[in-house]
Amino acid sequence: MTILLSSISTIDQLISAVIKPIVVLISSAIALMLTYGIFTRAILDQPVFGLEELVLMSAMWLYMLGAVLASRDRSHLCADFVQVFTDNQKVISFMHLLATFISLVMAGFFATWSFDLMQWAFEKSQTTTVFKLPWYLSQSSLFVASVLFIFYLIRDLLNDLNSFKND
């Protein structure tokens, strides 16, 4: 299992090296687009048509990639109330293992749903109103994120299993 966790760690470093600059770039782009949009509406009294489309697509990717980074760091919201009820480390480890397993099952459902949504978007070829951008550009962010959630949940499940065995 150590070799598997080592491989996962290597892949994790690669994913992180790709996602973090993309998140910075998208965040900067959204900030600039919103600033430009506000400036043109408030000062120049000329709205920029289609800007909302670009912000929406960018925001979808930003939100999903941010959720992946939270999953990577295990910094997403959780309710660890088990420690209130017991000091038994074996019980606490088991509950973490159970919670990770349930999350993995739910991520599997999310991946299936998001793949179906993305596939439907490809089939329907719907586009945005102004720039005629295909909707699957934003909807694919859901599928990419769900696959990465599964990757990190498998990593967490293996770590939790190790922790449970060692307690």
PEPESUL-V925974 format. One record per helix or strand of 2 or more residues. SS is the DSSP state (h for helix, s for strand). FROM is the first residue (numbers start at 0). TO is the last residue. If there is no record, write none. Layout:
ss = <SS SS>
from = <FROM FROM>
to = <TO TO>
//
This chain:
ss = <h h h h h>
from = <1 50 81 88 135>
to = <41 72 84 123 165>
//
